[in-house]
Amino acid sequence: MPEFLDPVKGFGVTFRQMFRKVDTVQYPEEKKPTAPRFHGRHQLNRWPDGLEKCIGCELCAWACPADAIYVEGEDNTDEERYSPGERYGAVYQINYLRCILCGLCVEACPTRALTMTNEYELADDSRENLIWTKEQLLAPLEPGMEVPPHPMRLGGTERDYYRLGSAGVSAPRGQEDQAARPGPASAAAAGWAPGDGTARDEGGADQ
């Protein structure tokens, strides 16, 4: 091709697109469903009795390649207990101006406290509103859950809770990635009676 036609050649892609049918997306009136394991907004999960799964270990913050997560852990006490074990996440923030939704934080979490939902509408015109706090990220209380702080209801130690989690008492992995909320059925599987605040073994004896 002669050199004087090089400018026309450079606009070849533009000219081809001009004659193609426009692909119109009717958003937000029509929203297409996301994939089951879509990486959307994060969520901090709870145990079936309402205690928080986050233990303030900060592994998610260390794993984040964009440095978008900030965590401050504090100690639980007998008077104020927010999670099983010694510590809980007192401050938890995710900066969605930095977050690339890669999911490495979810993989680093040892208690499955942090998962990702299918919610993708995170745009905002305020930088401050895009820094989500713990209160915004926490999963809502399901019927039968107690508002922390309160004593452990599903066992005497944090090991009892983690054994329940490994046994599948919390929401299954597929459902947990989408909704990330254990419900009353999970509490029943754990043998916990939400009315009296006691956990029962298989024989029905109080623990």
C-alpha positions, 0 to 999 in steps of 0.5 A, spaced: 500 500 500 502 506 498 505 511 504 500 516 502 494 511 504 497 510 511 493 515 515 486 511 512 489 504 514 490 507 521 482 508 521 481 501 518 478 499 525 474 505 526 471 505 519 469 497 520 465 499 527 461 504 524 457 499 519 456 494 525 450 493 529 450 497 535 450 492 541 445 496 546 445 494 553 438 496 557 442 497 564 439 499 569 432 497 567 435 490 565 440 487 569 444 480 566 445 475 572 452 474 574 456 468 574 455 463 581 462 465 583 462 472 581 467 477 584 463 482 587 462 486 594 465 483 600 461 481 606 464 479 613 460 473 615 457 471 622 456 464 625 449 461 626 449 464 633 450 471 631 458 472 633 463 474 627 467 470 624 473 475 623 478 474 628 482 480 626 488 476 624 490 481 618 491 476 613 487 479 608 490 485 609 497 482 608 494 478 602 491 484 598 496 486 592 492 493 592 493 495 599 486 496 599 484 493 606 485 495 613 484 491 619 485 493 627 484 487 631 482 487 639 481 482 644 475 479 646 473 479 654 468 475 658 464 481 658 464 483 651 465 478 646 464 479 638 467 472 636 470 466 638 477 465 641 481 471 643 481 477 638 476 480 633 476 485 628 474 492 631 476 496 625 475 493 618 475 497 612 476 496 604 477 501 600 474 500 593 478 506 590 484 501 590 480 494 590 481 490 584 476 484 586 481 479 585 479 475 591 486 473 594 483 476 601 478 471 601 483 465 599 487 468 605 482 468 610 483 462 615 475 462 618 471 464 611 469 470 615 470 474 608 467 472 602 465 476 596 457 477 593 454 478 587 453 485 588 457 489 583 454 496 583 459 500 587 460 506 583 459 513 587 461 520 586 464 521 593 471 518 595 469 517 602 463 513 600 467 508 597 471 506 603 466 501 606 467 500 614 465 494 618 458 496 619 457 496 612 460 489 610 457 485 616 452 480 614 445 482 617 443 478 623 438 472 621 432 470 625 435 467 631 441 470 631 443 474 637 447 481 637 454 481 639 457 482 644 454 475 647 458 469 650 459 463 645 453 459 644 455 453 639 461 451 644 466 452 650 472 454 645 473 457 638 475 450 636 468 447 637 466 453 632 471 451 627 470 444 627 462 446 626 465 450 620 469 444 617 463 439 618 459 444 613 455 447 619 455 454 616 453 455 609 456 451 603 461 454 599 457 455 593 452 458 597 457 462 602 460 465 596 453 468 593 450 470 600 455 468 605 450 468 610 449 462 615 441 461 617 437 458 622 438 451 619 445 452 620 444 453 628 439 447 628 444 443 625 449 445 630 444 443 636 443 450 638 437 453 641 436 460 639 431 461 645 434 459 651 442 460 649 444 453 650 447 448 645 445 441 646 448 435 644 445 429 640 442 426 646 439 433 648 443 434 654 445 442 655 452 443 654 
